[in-house]
Amino acid sequence: MKKLMLLLLVALLVASAGMAQTADSKFALGLNATHSEYLGDLGNALWDFSQDLKPGFGLSLGMYLNPSFDVGFQGNFGKLAYYKDAIDNFRGNKLDLSVLGYYKLNNGYILSEDSRFSPFLGVGLGSATYFRAPNNPESQYPKIIEVTNMAIPLAAGLKFRMNDVLSLQYKYQFHFTTGDRLDETRVLGDNTRPDGSTILPIYETRAGKDGFGNHMLSLVFNLSRAKDTDKDGVPDKFDLCSNTPPNVAVDQSGCPLDGDGDGVPDYLDSCPATPANVVVDANGCPVDSDKDGVPDYQDKCANTPANILVDENGCPKDADNDGVPDYLDKCANTPANVVVDKYGCPVDTDKDGVADYLDKCPDVPGVAANKGCPEVKEEVKKVFTQALKGIQFESGKDVLKSSSYAILNQVVTVMRENPTYMLEINGHTDSQGDDAKNLALSKKRAAAVKAYLVNKGIDDTRLMSEGYGEAIPVADNATAAGRAQNRRVEFKVVF
């Protein structure tokens, strides 16, 4: 027996030494509650719960090898008994010691390594030592021999991980033993009682060795932590980022947190709230190719030259909204809706210095004083001056005298030769007579002149007539000469 115990101790030390060399050393201690079942010459009590409970207790030590295999040592002490009848029964105690190797199904191939459920199978080498109990009061014979047998245990079970420290485990383990003396089976003829009487029939011997099964319910405590090189709380075997700097928050894979999912971990990310699918730089900020302060994903003008002021869309500012950015605009305050050239200045088709939007004659060079229209020629001014005295009406009426036709025909010629001219025809009177009548008369005389010009082919839309009565004198109405000057028709070119 001493040799057997020494052999088991050596096997345990070898297993422990092998475990100490693994990259992920992990130990677990189990507290076992057991129930033992007999199989031998007297009968079969495996999974026969009609027999009395055979309670026991034990300890187990498990050691992690790799995702598929563990090794473990266990020792259990408890009752072993069997009752067939008043004669064929026994009761005693049993100590079993075992070293087992286990194959785990949560190895990443069958079930996930992270699974809370870990089914397993095991096989090993061990011993079973039986001890006499006080004489069974139901029998005249103590039916157990104090003996130690070698044993080969086979196991199957399920572990449920409640947290990183504590698991609940059920295991059923059957022991094939090397002896057949556990139950002290009697041979043929050994059927005589102490008083000389005999019992029939003689007990029939069972072929094979004695064996026993153990039901084990265990609380398993993890005694060691998995290797965690970077001390981030995620074991190396699960850590996809095993060199995380100290004190950096990590996810369940052991990688630094990246709240916005841009590929730059939060502890390095200067822009931790970048929208999804936005390209970022090494600092985790959205790329800004033209360095204008507006990231590319929002920049509608991604190639803005350096040092140019931009708007919220990343486009060069255009204060007057003429389509030409300020940095190119030579006329930065162009009014709204004015057509401009490539320099941002209002278009001046006739190149006369008066922009088209102000030019009454946009296709003919002119002067600013005439709103972009040509300056009134001297000969035209001379005609209009002559008209002041040359246009005559019958006294008190709006009827033109025939002497007026010559000067009016000259006005017609002027209008035909200058198609851009617009002409105001203004009638005036002296102060003699009723003011209201004078005003009405001046209006009628201006209208009469307009009618004459229209009859000569001048477009009505180019002519405007108005009368002002005696309101705008040019000479003294106290004299006949002054009143003659005040009775007049004036022509004024407008654009």
Sequence and secondary structure as in RCSB ss.txt:
>XXXX:A:sequence
MKKLMLLLLVALLVASAGMAQTADSKFALGLNATHSEYLGDLGNALWDFSQDLKPGFGLSLGMYLNPSFDVGFQG
NFGKLAYYKDAIDNFRGNKLDLSVLGYYKLNNGYILSEDSRFSPFLGVGLGSATYFRAPNNPESQYPKIIEVTNM
AIPLAAGLKFRMNDVLSLQYKYQFHFTTGDRLDETRVLGDNTRPDGSTILPIYETRAGKDGFGNHMLSLVFNLSR
AKDTDKDGVPDKFDLCSNTPPNVAVDQSGCPLDGDGDGVPDYLDSCPATPANVVVDANGCPVDSDKDGVPDYQDK
CANTPANILVDENGCPKDADNDGVPDYLDKCANTPANVVVDKYGCPVDTDKDGVADYLDKCPDVPGVAANKGCPE
VKEEVKKVFTQALKGIQFESGKDVLKSSSYAILNQVVTVMRENPTYMLEINGHTDSQGDDAKNLALSKKRAAAVK
AYLVNKGIDDTRLMSEGYGEAIPVADNATAAGRAQNRRVEFKVVF
>XXXX:A:secstr
 HHHHHHHHHHHHHHHHHHHTSTT  EEEEEEEEEEEEEETTEE TT TTS   EEEEEEEEEE SSSEEEEEEE
EEEEEEEESSSSSEEEEEEEEEEEEEEEES SSSSS TT SEEEEEEEEEEEEEEEE S  TT SS     EEEE
EEEEEEEEEEE SSSEEEEEEEEEEEES S TT    TT  B TTS B SS     SS  EEEEEEEEEEEE S 
   TT SSS TTT S TT  TT  B TTS B  TT SSS GGG SSTT  TT  B TTS B  TT SSS TTT S
STT  TT  B TTSSB  TT SSS TTT SSTT  TT  B TTS B  TT SSS TTT SSTTS  BGGGTTB  
  HHHHHHHHHHHHH  B TTS  B GGGHHHHHHHHHHHHH TT EEEEEEE  SSS HHHHHHHHHHHHHHHH
HHHHHTT  GGGEEEEE TTSS SS TTSHHHHHHHSEEEEEEE 
